[in-house]
Amino acid sequence: MSDQHASIPEAVRAGRPTVWLNPHRRPTAEVLPGLAYGLADVQAAEARWRRFDPLLKALFPNLETGRIDSALLALTPEVAAHVGGGADAALWVKADHDLPVTGCIKARGGVYEVLVYAEALALQAGWLTTSDSYARLATPEIARALSGHTVAVGSTGNLGFSVGVMARALGFQVEVHMSHDAKAWKKRRLRDLGARVVEHAGDYGSAVAAARAAFAGRADAHFVDDESSVDLFLGYAAAAFDLERQLRAANVTVDAQNPLHVYLPCGVGGAPGGVTLGLKLLYGDAVRCIFVEPVAAPCMLVQLAAGLDYPVDVYAIGLDNRTAADGLAVSQASMLVAGTVGALIDAVVTVEDAALFRWVRDLWDRAALRLEPSAAAAFAAVAPSLAARPDARGATHVVWTTGGALLPEAEFQAALGMGS
Ligand SMILES: Cc1ncc(COP(=O)(O)O)c(C=O)c1O
């Protein structure tokens, strides 16, 4: 290890579970005005989602409102006390594990970016004006025209699926580049959709790099860049409006006296980073965003703790990026995300794989939540986080469950078995 990494705690380098309170965090009033993206950008993303409601409703019959959003579930006091390590915290679940269409949070960014691309092509070709109902895009003629274009993405699985479902539904060709640790069933599911799956021997970062290089300069293709796409980021950020609406409907007040703690599993950082931007824009310092990463792949913690403006990966500090949380198996954080919301992230908690499996089991037994290990990470972080910040016990806590409902039964049973 070089001296540049001395600010990364010893426990993190040793792969031990850690609660890292971000020493670089600054008040939102200082940070937000200097960012490249603000409320108007997130509102524009939200408005684009709403323009597409009629199309999504037409393409996905189970989507009654056209909205890709999940329920906000209240945990019973018994389950909440169990999750909070005995603290009687008010605990909610933002149930993106059951997000319609894709069963994972990555749809918020991945579906959104496909919509951005389709809208640009359609407006340019004159198939659509902004005053038309976007349901027009579901016609066979437009699908045929879009089939001359490819949407490509590098993914550990869930982003590829989200991009793949949406892009195939519109008629696009789809190519997904996947890392060695991507689950076989996630590759199969993509091929079943009609996507081309390209497998790479390296990790997620090298799959993304290979796909980026393969599609550079292609006028007939769009590459969804999980590491640096602003559209992905803003698509995720719009989720803040959904949570805000639901908390208001549940009469939950969020202000300086009644803070909100949100636990977000983090891979490359796009999903949790976008949600953080949106929530900080809406609630300021009253919301505290806690990222959760596997002990073997704490890429955001490493990047933020190193405090450097060039990428630092987890291999540089002796970690191996090997985790059962495939969605979080990322060695290097997005520099877009680290640079944009690094000073807004309140804490990063690292968790062991064994804990993920225990929480998959526990949440199924106690609350019938069907989670994949990556999503269970958020639960594993609540008690350690509360122990590190006892002042947070009276806060409202939202655990963002990021994937799992579409896990094949055999995969889910295997995960349950690992947690018994
Ligand atoms: C289930 C699940 N949770 C969380 C994440 C993390 O999202 P991000 O990589 O944008 O940080 C992923 C990423 O694929 C995921 O699949």
The ligand as an ORCA input file, in Angstrom:
! r2SCAN-3c Opt
* xyz 0 1
  C     -29.442     -5.464     -6.726
  C     -28.508     -4.305     -6.869
  N     -28.401     -3.434     -5.865
  C     -27.589     -2.383     -5.944
  C     -26.801     -2.134     -7.047
  C     -25.870     -0.965     -7.056
  O     -26.078     -0.024     -8.044
  P     -24.843      0.808     -8.577
  O     -23.927     -0.163     -9.265
  O     -25.419      1.792     -9.516
  O     -24.180      1.406     -7.392
  C     -26.867     -3.041     -8.123
  C     -26.049     -2.855     -9.323
  O     -26.118     -3.595    -10.270
  C     -27.743     -4.148     -8.036
  O     -27.840     -5.037     -9.025
*
